[in-house]
Each structure stands twice: as C-alpha cells, then as structure tokens.
C-alpha cells in the first residue's frame, strides 16, 4: 500500500504494516522486521546481486505475469462490452417489449468497461514500476525478494523458539 504525505513524498509501507495484512505477527516480530528495513542495508539480496541467468528468469516471469494480467483485463473488457452489444441488438431487433431501461442497461454494459479499462491498465502497469522516487527507488522485484526473506526469517526464528 502506498500512502501520500502532505509534501507529496511517497511513503511505502512494508507488507506486514499495511491495513490489508491479516497475519498473526506479533508486534515484537514486526519491530524486528522494521529494524532490518531501517538498517543501512537489508540482509536480503537485491536483484542486482543475483546472477545474470537468475535476473533473466525473474524478468521473464515478471513480463509473463504482466502480460497475463493485461490480457485478462482486456478479455474481460471486451467480453462485457460484447454482452452489452448483444443486449442492445436483442433489444432493438427482437425483444418483444423494449423499454428505455433495456437500452440503458445494454449501453452501460457496452460503455462502462471501457471507462474502467485505462484505470485498471495503469494500476497493473504501475505494479511493476519502482515504488519510490529518487536514488533509493525500490523496485517491485526487490520488494518481493525482501518479503520472501522476511517471511523465511520469521518462520526460521519461530522454529528455533519452539525447539
């Protein structure tokens, strides 16, 4: 989740501090993860630290995911618009009792998806852009690597506490 401050600076909340997080981390565990994030360097590797073939593999997966999300969005938009067009055609040519509401409903199904389409397209595209501006820009890839490292750290630390 990205929050805007009054001075238009972008603040990125970690995955465990977002309001959408529904896990069971304790506050002490969250503070420990905060300490890693506030340090000079995070213990997790960065995308640039990975071997070239791993970078290529991750980049290919990200491109495939991006294409899948955009294709799904385009398919849904075209599908709902086709239903709206079909509804309008049936209302005009063959529906026995056409009213203004049948035309209105068909027009809504035809037009609304195209109004939502660019908003969702940009939202999907922005998911792969850096989340901060400036020299400390954090890419989605690096954030995901950090998240996986932090999850592994919490699981490993919890396992050691139980032993």
Buried (B, 14 or more C-beta within 10 A) or exposed (E): EEEEEEEEEBEBEBBBBEEEBEEEBEEEBBEBBBEBBEEEEBEBEBBEEBEEEEBEEBEEEBEEEBEEBBEEBEEBBEEBBEBBBEBBEEBEEEBEEBEEEBBEBBBEBBEBBEEBBEEBBEEBEEEBEBBBEEEEEBBBBBBBBBBEBBBEBBEEEEEEEEE
